Amino acid sequence: MSSLVRILLAIFLPPIAVLVTNGIGLQFLLNIVLTLMFGLPGMIHALWLMNRDRPLL
């Protein structure tokens, strides 16, 4: 998936961007909770997950 599409997903549908990047797991559930908290925290979390250098444990 192109970077532009992933960034647009992270801005408009953060949980979907995390799902595409990491699959269903703790980060996906965390992003849903963060997105329900006014949207911006979920967007920041999704962008951070897509741009980090190493995978989380």
mmCIF file of the N, C-alpha and C atoms, coordinates in Angstrom:
data_MODEL
# 
_entry.id   MODEL 
# 
loop_
_atom_site.group_PDB 
_atom_site.id 
_atom_site.type_symbol 
_atom_site.label_atom_id 
_atom_site.label_alt_id 
_atom_site.label_comp_id 
_atom_site.label_asym_id 
_atom_site.label_entity_id 
_atom_site.label_seq_id 
_atom_site.pdbx_PDB_ins_code 
_atom_site.Cartn_x 
_atom_site.Cartn_y 
_atom_site.Cartn_z 
_atom_site.occupancy 
_atom_site.B_iso_or_equiv 
_atom_site.pdbx_formal_charge 
_atom_site.auth_seq_id 
_atom_site.auth_comp_id 
_atom_site.auth_asym_id 
_atom_site.auth_atom_id 
_atom_site.pdbx_PDB_model_num 
ATOM 1   N N  . MET A 1 1  ? 0.856   -1.170 0.000  1.00 0.00 ? 1  MET A N  1 
ATOM 2   C CA . MET A 1 1  ? 0.000   0.000  0.000  1.00 0.00 ? 1  MET A CA 1 
ATOM 3   C C  . MET A 1 1  ? 0.901   1.232  0.000  1.00 0.00 ? 1  MET A C  1 
ATOM 4   N N  . SER A 1 2  ? 0.546   2.223  -0.777 1.00 0.00 ? 2  SER A N  1 
ATOM 5   C CA . SER A 1 2  ? 1.398   3.403  -0.885 1.00 0.00 ? 2  SER A CA 1 
ATOM 6   C C  . SER A 1 2  ? 1.371   4.219  0.401  1.00 0.00 ? 2  SER A C  1 
ATOM 7   N N  . SER A 1 3  ? 2.424   4.985  0.589  1.00 0.00 ? 3  SER A N  1 
ATOM 8   C CA . SER A 1 3  ? 2.551   5.799  1.797  1.00 0.00 ? 3  SER A CA 1 
ATOM 9   C C  . SER A 1 3  ? 1.443   6.838  1.885  1.00 0.00 ? 3  SER A C  1 
ATOM 10  N N  . LEU A 1 4  ? 1.079   7.417  0.754  1.00 0.00 ? 4  LEU A N  1 
ATOM 11  C CA . LEU A 1 4  ? 0.036   8.439  0.759  1.00 0.00 ? 4  LEU A CA 1 
ATOM 12  C C  . LEU A 1 4  ? -1.294  7.868  1.229  1.00 0.00 ? 4  LEU A C  1 
ATOM 13  N N  . VAL A 1 5  ? -1.646  6.699  0.754  1.00 0.00 ? 5  VAL A N  1 
ATOM 14  C CA . VAL A 1 5  ? -2.905  6.065  1.163  1.00 0.00 ? 5  VAL A CA 1 
ATOM 15  C C  . VAL A 1 5  ? -2.865  5.746  2.650  1.00 0.00 ? 5  VAL A C  1 
ATOM 16  N N  . ARG A 1 6  ? -1.743  5.250  3.138  1.00 0.00 ? 6  ARG A N  1 
ATOM 17  C CA . ARG A 1 6  ? -1.625  4.930  4.562  1.00 0.00 ? 6  ARG A CA 1 
ATOM 18  C C  . ARG A 1 6  ? -1.727  6.183  5.423  1.00 0.00 ? 6  ARG A C  1 
ATOM 19  N N  . ILE A 1 7  ? -1.127  7.283  4.986  1.00 0.00 ? 7  ILE A N  1 
ATOM 20  C CA . ILE A 1 7  ? -1.210  8.532  5.744  1.00 0.00 ? 7  ILE A CA 1 
ATOM 21  C C  . ILE A 1 7  ? -2.645  9.054  5.744  1.00 0.00 ? 7  ILE A C  1 
ATOM 22  N N  . LEU A 1 8  ? -3.315  8.989  4.602  1.00 0.00 ? 8  LEU A N  1 
ATOM 23  C CA . LEU A 1 8  ? -4.716  9.425  4.551  1.00 0.00 ? 8  LEU A CA 1 
ATOM 24  C C  . LEU A 1 8  ? -5.600  8.558  5.440  1.00 0.00 ? 8  LEU A C  1 
ATOM 25  N N  . LEU A 1 9  ? -5.346  7.256  5.456  1.00 0.00 ? 9  LEU A N  1 
ATOM 26  C CA . LEU A 1 9  ? -6.093  6.380  6.360  1.00 0.00 ? 9  LEU A CA 1 
ATOM 27  C C  . LEU A 1 9  ? -5.833  6.757  7.814  1.00 0.00 ? 9  LEU A C  1 
ATOM 28  N N  . ALA A 1 10 ? -4.582  7.051  8.146  1.00 0.00 ? 10 ALA A N  1 
ATOM 29  C CA . ALA A 1 10 ? -4.244  7.411  9.525  1.00 0.00 ? 10 ALA A CA 1 
ATOM 30  C C  . ALA A 1 10 ? -4.928  8.708  9.943  1.00 0.00 ? 10 ALA A C  1 
ATOM 31  N N  . ILE A 1 11 ? -5.145  9.610  9.003  1.00 0.00 ? 11 ILE A N  1 
ATOM 32  C CA . ILE A 1 11 ? -5.788  10.882 9.332  1.00 0.00 ? 11 ILE A CA 1 
ATOM 33  C C  . ILE A 1 11 ? -7.301  10.719 9.452  1.00 0.00 ? 11 ILE A C  1 
ATOM 34  N N  . PHE A 1 12 ? -7.914  10.017 8.504  1.00 0.00 ? 12 PHE A N  1 
ATOM 35  C CA . PHE A 1 12 ? -9.375  9.943  8.470  1.00 0.00 ? 12 PHE A CA 1 
ATOM 36  C C  . PHE A 1 12 ? -9.961  8.714  9.165  1.00 0.00 ? 12 PHE A C  1 
ATOM 37  N N  . LEU A 1 13 ? -9.252  7.593  9.153  1.00 0.00 ? 13 LEU A N  1 
ATOM 38  C CA . LEU A 1 13 ? -9.717  6.350  9.784  1.00 0.00 ? 13 LEU A CA 1 
ATOM 39  C C  . LEU A 1 13 ? -8.551  5.684  10.516 1.00 0.00 ? 13 LEU A C  1 
ATOM 40  N N  . PRO A 1 14 ? -8.116  6.260  11.637 1.00 0.00 ? 14 PRO A N  1 
ATOM 41  C CA . PRO A 1 14 ? -6.925  5.744  12.317 1.00 0.00 ? 14 PRO A CA 1 
ATOM 42  C C  . PRO A 1 14 ? -6.970  4.252  12.655 1.00 0.00 ? 14 PRO A C  1 
ATOM 43  N N  . PRO A 1 15 ? -8.086  3.698  13.160 1.00 0.00 ? 15 PRO A N  1 
ATOM 44  C CA . PRO A 1 15 ? -8.064  2.262  13.464 1.00 0.00 ? 15 PRO A CA 1 
ATOM 45  C C  . PRO A 1 15 ? -7.833  1.385  12.228 1.00 0.00 ? 15 PRO A C  1 
ATOM 46  N N  . ILE A 1 16 ? -8.351  1.802  11.076 1.00 0.00 ? 16 ILE A N  1 
ATOM 47  C CA . ILE A 1 16 ? -8.143  1.022  9.854  1.00 0.00 ? 16 ILE A CA 1 
ATOM 48  C C  . ILE A 1 16 ? -6.669  1.061  9.450  1.00 0.00 ? 16 ILE A C  1 
ATOM 49  N N  . ALA A 1 17 ? -6.027  2.212  9.610  1.00 0.00 ? 17 ALA A N  1 
ATOM 50  C CA . ALA A 1 17 ? -4.600  2.320  9.292  1.00 0.00 ? 17 ALA A CA 1 
ATOM 51  C C  . ALA A 1 17 ? -3.773  1.407  10.190 1.00 0.00 ? 17 ALA A C  1 
ATOM 52  N N  . VAL A 1 18 ? -4.124  1.339  11.472 1.00 0.00 ? 18 VAL A N  1 
ATOM 53  C CA . VAL A 1 18 ? -3.404  0.459  12.397 1.00 0.00 ? 18 VAL A CA 1 
ATOM 54  C C  . VAL A 1 18 ? -3.687  -0.997 12.057 1.00 0.00 ? 18 VAL A C  1 
ATOM 55  N N  . LEU A 1 19 ? -4.905  -1.305 11.688 1.00 0.00 ? 19 LEU A N  1 
ATOM 56  C CA . LEU A 1 19 ? -5.258  -2.674 11.303 1.00 0.00 ? 19 LEU A CA 1 
ATOM 57  C C  . LEU A 1 19 ? -4.453  -3.126 10.086 1.00 0.00 ? 19 LEU A C  1 
ATOM 58  N N  . VAL A 1 20 ? -4.325  -2.259 9.098  1.00 0.00 ? 20 VAL A N  1 
ATOM 59  C CA . VAL A 1 20 ? -3.561  -2.590 7.892  1.00 0.00 ? 20 VAL A CA 1 
ATOM 60  C C  . VAL A 1 20 ? -2.077  -2.735 8.221  1.00 0.00 ? 20 VAL A C  1 
ATOM 61  N N  . THR A 1 21 ? -1.564  -1.884 9.104  1.00 0.00 ? 21 THR A N  1 
ATOM 62  C CA . THR A 1 21 ? -0.136  -1.891 9.430  1.00 0.00 ? 21 THR A CA 1 
ATOM 63  C C  . THR A 1 21 ? 0.237   -3.031 10.362 1.00 0.00 ? 21 THR A C  1 
ATOM 64  N N  . ASN A 1 22 ? -0.547  -3.253 11.427 1.00 0.00 ? 22 ASN A N  1 
ATOM 65  C CA . ASN A 1 22 ? -0.155  -4.202 12.476 1.00 0.00 ? 22 ASN A CA 1 
ATOM 66  C C  . ASN A 1 22 ? -1.079  -5.397 12.621 1.00 0.00 ? 22 ASN A C  1 
ATOM 67  N N  . GLY A 1 23 ? -2.237  -5.391 12.007 1.00 0.00 ? 23 GLY A N  1 
ATOM 68  C CA . GLY A 1 23 ? -3.195  -6.467 12.205 1.00 0.00 ? 23 GLY A CA 1 
ATOM 69  C C  . GLY A 1 23 ? -3.969  -6.263 13.502 1.00 0.00 ? 23 GLY A C  1 
ATOM 70  N N  . ILE A 1 24 ? -4.817  -7.234 13.809 1.00 0.00 ? 24 ILE A N  1 
ATOM 71  C CA . ILE A 1 24 ? -5.619  -7.143 15.030 1.00 0.00 ? 24 ILE A CA 1 
ATOM 72  C C  . ILE A 1 24 ? -4.744  -7.534 16.209 1.00 0.00 ? 24 ILE A C  1 
ATOM 73  N N  . GLY A 1 25 ? -4.722  -6.682 17.204 1.00 0.00 ? 25 GLY A N  1 
ATOM 74  C CA . GLY A 1 25 ? -3.915  -6.930 18.388 1.00 0.00 ? 25 GLY A CA 1 
ATOM 75  C C  . GLY A 1 25 ? -4.077  -5.792 19.370 1.00 0.00 ? 25 GLY A C  1 
ATOM 76  N N  . LEU A 1 26 ? -3.147  -5.704 20.292 1.00 0.00 ? 26 LEU A N  1 
ATOM 77  C CA . LEU A 1 26 ? -3.206  -4.693 21.342 1.00 0.00 ? 26 LEU A CA 1 
ATOM 78  C C  . LEU A 1 26 ? -3.165  -3.278 20.768 1.00 0.00 ? 26 LEU A C  1 
ATOM 79  N N  . GLN A 1 27 ? -2.305  -3.044 19.778 1.00 0.00 ? 27 GLN A N  1 
ATOM 80  C CA . GLN A 1 27 ? -2.196  -1.704 19.201 1.00 0.00 ? 27 GLN A CA 1 
ATOM 81  C C  . GLN A 1 27 ? -3.496  -1.286 18.507 1.00 0.00 ? 27 GLN A C  1 
ATOM 82  N N  . PHE A 1 28 ? -4.166  -2.229 17.872 1.00 0.00 ? 28 PHE A N  1 
ATOM 83  C CA . PHE A 1 28 ? -5.443  -1.941 17.217 1.00 0.00 ? 28 PHE A CA 1 
ATOM 84  C C  . PHE A 1 28 ? -6.500  -1.555 18.251 1.00 0.00 ? 28 PHE A C  1 
ATOM 85  N N  . LEU A 1 29 ? -6.599  -2.335 19.317 1.00 0.00 ? 29 LEU A N  1 
ATOM 86  C CA . LEU A 1 29 ? -7.577  -2.031 20.369 1.00 0.00 ? 29 LEU A CA 1 
ATOM 87  C C  . LEU A 1 29 ? -7.257  -0.707 21.051 1.00 0.00 ? 29 LEU A C  1 
ATOM 88  N N  . LEU A 1 30 ? -5.972  -0.461 21.301 1.00 0.00 ? 30 LEU A N  1 
ATOM 89  C CA . LEU A 1 30 ? -5.561  0.807  21.905 1.00 0.00 ? 30 LEU A CA 1 
ATOM 90  C C  . LEU A 1 30 ? -5.932  1.970  20.992 1.00 0.00 ? 30 LEU A C  1 
ATOM 91  N N  . ASN A 1 31 ? -5.755  1.803  19.704 1.00 0.00 ? 31 ASN A N  1 
ATOM 92  C CA . ASN A 1 31 ? -6.080  2.877  18.780 1.00 0.00 ? 31 ASN A CA 1 
ATOM 93  C C  . ASN A 1 31 ? -7.575  3.149  18.735 1.00 0.00 ? 31 ASN A C  1 
ATOM 94  N N  . ILE A 1 32 ? -8.392  2.124  18.849 1.00 0.00 ? 32 ILE A N  1 
ATOM 95  C CA . ILE A 1 32 ? -9.843  2.342  18.898 1.00 0.00 ? 32 ILE A CA 1 
ATOM 96  C C  . ILE A 1 32 ? -10.204 3.178  20.118 1.00 0.00 ? 32 ILE A C  1 
ATOM 97  N N  . VAL A 1 33 ? -9.634  2.842  21.262 1.00 0.00 ? 33 VAL A N  1 
ATOM 98  C CA . VAL A 1 33 ? -9.902  3.608  22.487 1.00 0.00 ? 33 VAL A CA 1 
ATOM 99  C C  . VAL A 1 33 ? -9.421  5.047  22.325 1.00 0.00 ? 33 VAL A C  1 
ATOM 100 N N  . LEU A 1 34 ? -8.223  5.227  21.792 1.00 0.00 ? 34 LEU A N  1 
ATOM 101 C CA . LEU A 1 34 ? -7.688  6.579  21.605 1.00 0.00 ? 34 LEU A CA 1 
ATOM 102 C C  . LEU A 1 34 ? -8.518  7.381  20.605 1.00 0.00 ? 34 LEU A C  1 
ATOM 103 N N  . THR A 1 35 ? -9.004  6.737  19.572 1.00 0.00 ? 35 THR A N  1 
ATOM 104 C CA . THR A 1 35 ? -9.828  7.430  18.582 1.00 0.00 ? 35 THR A CA 1 
ATOM 105 C C  . THR A 1 35 ? -11.160 7.856  19.190 1.00 0.00 ? 35 THR A C  1 
ATOM 106 N N  . LEU A 1 36 ? -11.701 7.049  20.067 1.00 0.00 ? 36 LEU A N  1 
ATOM 107 C CA . LEU A 1 36 ? -12.951 7.421  20.735 1.00 0.00 ? 36 LEU A CA 1 
ATOM 108 C C  . LEU A 1 36 ? -12.761 8.593  21.694 1.00 0.00 ? 36 LEU A C  1 
ATOM 109 N N  . MET A 1 37 ? -11.522 8.873  22.057 1.00 0.00 ? 37 MET A N  1 
ATOM 110 C CA . MET A 1 37 ? -11.206 10.014 22.921 1.00 0.00 ? 37 MET A CA 1 
ATOM 111 C C  . MET A 1 37 ? -10.910 11.230 22.042 1.00 0.00 ? 37 MET A C  1 
ATOM 112 N N  . PHE A 1 38 ? -11.895 11.698 21.301 1.00 0.00 ? 38 PHE A N  1 
ATOM 113 C CA . PHE A 1 38 ? -11.861 12.918 20.492 1.00 0.00 ? 38 PHE A CA 1 
ATOM 114 C C  . PHE A 1 38 ? -11.045 12.816 19.211 1.00 0.00 ? 38 PHE A C  1 
ATOM 115 N N  . GLY A 1 39 ? -10.602 11.632 18.801 1.00 0.00 ? 39 GLY A N  1 
ATOM 116 C CA . GLY A 1 39 ? -10.001 11.455 17.484 1.00 0.00 ? 39 GLY A CA 1 
ATOM 117 C C  . GLY A 1 39 ? -8.525  11.772 17.351 1.00 0.00 ? 39 GLY A C  1 
ATOM 118 N N  . LEU A 1 40 ? -8.085  12.903 17.852 1.00 0.00 ? 40 LEU A N  1 
ATOM 119 C CA . LEU A 1 40 ? -6.690  13.313 17.666 1.00 0.00 ? 40 LEU A CA 1 
ATOM 120 C C  . LEU A 1 40 ? -5.687  12.335 18.274 1.00 0.00 ? 40 LEU A C  1 
ATOM 121 N N  . PRO A 1 41 ? -5.904  11.828 19.491 1.00 0.00 ? 41 PRO A N  1 
ATOM 122 C CA . PRO A 1 41 ? -4.942  10.845 20.020 1.00 0.00 ? 41 PRO A CA 1 
ATOM 123 C C  . PRO A 1 41 ? -4.826  9.596  19.149 1.00 0.00 ? 41 PRO A C  1 
ATOM 124 N N  . GLY A 1 42 ? -5.924  9.142  18.580 1.00 0.00 ? 42 GLY A N  1 
ATOM 125 C CA . GLY A 1 42 ? -5.885  7.981  17.694 1.00 0.00 ? 42 GLY A CA 1 
ATOM 126 C C  . GLY A 1 42 ? -5.125  8.271  16.415 1.00 0.00 ? 42 GLY A C  1 
ATOM 127 N N  . MET A 1 43 ? -5.283  9.474  15.897 1.00 0.00 ? 43 MET A N  1 
ATOM 128 C CA . MET A 1 43 ? -4.568  9.866  14.691 1.00 0.00 ? 43 MET A CA 1 
ATOM 129 C C  . MET A 1 43 ? -3.062  9.919  14.947 1.00 0.00 ? 43 MET A C  1 
ATOM 130 N N  . ILE A 1 44 ? -2.670  10.508 16.061 1.00 0.00 ? 44 ILE A N  1 
ATOM 131 C CA . ILE A 1 44 ? -1.247  10.589 16.416 1.00 0.00 ? 44 ILE A CA 1 
ATOM 132 C C  . ILE A 1 44 ? -0.673  9.192  16.607 1.00 0.00 ? 44 ILE A C  1 
ATOM 133 N N  . HIS A 1 45 ? -1.406  8.335  17.288 1.00 0.00 ? 45 HIS A N  1 
ATOM 134 C CA . HIS A 1 45 ? -0.952  6.960  17.529 1.00 0.00 ? 45 HIS A CA 1 
ATOM 135 C C  . HIS A 1 45 ? -0.782  6.207  16.211 1.00 0.00 ? 45 HIS A C  1 
ATOM 136 N N  . ALA A 1 46 ? -1.718  6.334  15.294 1.00 0.00 ? 46 ALA A N  1 
ATOM 137 C CA . ALA A 1 46 ? -1.631  5.642  14.003 1.00 0.00 ? 46 ALA A CA 1 
ATOM 138 C C  . ALA A 1 46 ? -0.437  6.136  13.196 1.00 0.00 ? 46 ALA A C  1 
ATOM 139 N N  . LEU A 1 47 ? -0.236  7.443  13.162 1.00 0.00 ? 47 LEU A N  1 
ATOM 140 C CA . LEU A 1 47 ? 0.909   7.986  12.430 1.00 0.00 ? 47 LEU A CA 1 
ATOM 141 C C  . LEU A 1 47 ? 2.222   7.536  13.060 1.00 0.00 ? 47 LEU A C  1 
ATOM 142 N N  . TRP A 1 48 ? 2.276   7.494  14.375 1.00 0.00 ? 48 TRP A N  1 
ATOM 143 C CA . TRP A 1 48 ? 3.483   7.040  15.067 1.00 0.00 ? 48 TRP A CA 1 
ATOM 144 C C  . TRP A 1 48 ? 3.778   5.573  14.753 1.00 0.00 ? 48 TRP A C  1 
ATOM 145 N N  . LEU A 1 49 ? 2.755   4.734  14.777 1.00 0.00 ? 49 LEU A N  1 
ATOM 146 C CA . LEU A 1 49 ? 2.962   3.316  14.481 1.00 0.00 ? 49 LEU A CA 1 
ATOM 147 C C  . LEU A 1 49 ? 3.453   3.096  13.054 1.00 0.00 ? 49 LEU A C  1 
ATOM 148 N N  . MET A 1 50 ? 2.966   3.890  12.125 1.00 0.00 ? 50 MET A N  1 
ATOM 149 C CA . MET A 1 50 ? 3.385   3.709  10.739 1.00 0.00 ? 50 MET A CA 1 
ATOM 150 C C  . MET A 1 50 ? 4.804   4.200  10.498 1.00 0.00 ? 50 MET A C  1 
ATOM 151 N N  . ASN A 1 51 ? 5.288   5.123  11.299 1.00 0.00 ? 51 ASN A N  1 
ATOM 152 C CA . ASN A 1 51 ? 6.594   5.732  11.050 1.00 0.00 ? 51 ASN A CA 1 
ATOM 153 C C  . ASN A 1 51 ? 7.686   5.300  12.017 1.00 0.00 ? 51 ASN A C  1 
ATOM 154 N N  . ARG A 1 52 ? 7.410   4.365  12.895 1.00 0.00 ? 52 ARG A N  1 
ATOM 155 C CA . ARG A 1 52 ? 8.450   3.931  13.835 1.00 0.00 ? 52 ARG A CA 1 
ATOM 156 C C  . ARG A 1 52 ? 9.436   3.010  13.132 1.00 0.00 ? 52 ARG A C  1 
ATOM 157 N N  . ASP A 1 53 ? 10.629  2.930  13.659 1.00 0.00 ? 53 ASP A N  1 
ATOM 158 C CA . ASP A 1 53 ? 11.706  2.173  13.015 1.00 0.00 ? 53 ASP A CA 1 
ATOM 159 C C  . ASP A 1 53 ? 11.705  0.701  13.373 1.00 0.00 ? 53 ASP A C  1 
ATOM 160 N N  . ARG A 1 54 ? 11.294  0.363  14.568 1.00 0.00 ? 54 ARG A N  1 
ATOM 161 C CA . ARG A 1 54 ? 11.360  -1.035 14.995 1.00 0.00 ? 54 ARG A CA 1 
ATOM 162 C C  . ARG A 1 54 ? 10.003  -1.465 15.538 1.00 0.00 ? 54 ARG A C  1 
ATOM 163 N N  . PRO A 1 55 ? 9.683   -2.749 15.438 1.00 0.00 ? 55 PRO A N  1 
ATOM 164 C CA . PRO A 1 55 ? 8.390   -3.229 15.945 1.00 0.00 ? 55 PRO A CA 1 
ATOM 165 C C  . PRO A 1 55 ? 8.341   -3.225 17.470 1.00 0.00 ? 55 PRO A C  1 
ATOM 166 N N  . LEU A 1 56 ? 7.144   -3.084 17.995 1.00 0.00 ? 56 LEU A N  1 
ATOM 167 C CA . LEU A 1 56 ? 6.956   -3.171 19.439 1.00 0.00 ? 56 LEU A CA 1 
ATOM 168 C C  . LEU A 1 56 ? 7.018   -4.622 19.870 1.00 0.00 ? 56 LEU A C  1 
ATOM 169 N N  . LEU A 1 57 ? 7.288   -4.852 21.138 1.00 0.00 ? 57 LEU A N  1 
ATOM 170 C CA . LEU A 1 57 ? 7.392   -6.223 21.646 1.00 0.00 ? 57 LEU A CA 1 
ATOM 171 C C  . LEU A 1 57 ? 6.070   -6.912 21.662 1.00 0.00 ? 57 LEU A C  1 
# 
